[in-house]
């Protein structure tokens, strides 16, 4: 939902997974608040995720200072990274009983960030019914994948997010 609200200034179509009436109400509420709903500073938002899962899943975040600065300057990119990390960790714990997760973010190409969330949870059932998380990832990323690395016994979410090179 934050993903929907964080883009209120743009002319975007409502996400297929969200009923039109709900989308309209959320957009109106966000506009009433001046577009502030869903906007969070990047570093505190990541710290909140770590704090939320403390004692359940230990989360290690590795982001180079220049990448953190880039993401912090772009509120939409910050929101996207935050929502993807929240969803990835939540799914790792709920569906895979993960106890640890490693988050990394790096500049991959001109205008693309690579976000990787690896966890020690059970191997996911791939090819089954897609949930809201998959639709969220489709909306927020250039592309994404969920794989299991049997050599390291890790489930790995990889997502590529676009960013404005003018911000870099």
Secondary structure by P-SEA (a helix, b strand, c coil): caaaaaaccccccccccccaaaaaaaaaaaaaacccccccccaaaaaaaaaaacccbbbbbbbcaaaaaaaaacaaaaaaaaaaaaaaaaaaaacccccbbbbbbbbccccbbbbbbbcccccccccccccaaaaaaaaccccccccccccccbbbbbbbbbbbcccc
